[in-house]
Amino acid sequence: MNYANKLIQALIAESLRLHDALLWDITIKIYEVRRRNELIR
């Protein structure tokens, strides 16, 4: 039981870390696109 709980916690932590990285990636892409649009105007 204890081992299973540790495994589940590790999986949750990993998925949260991946989700965080994805959000950061998307934020940077949006920022770059906006900056490019500002330069075009």
Buried (B, 14 or more C-beta within 10 A) or exposed (E): EEEEEEEEEEEEEEEEEEEEEEEEEEEEEEEEEEEEEEEEE
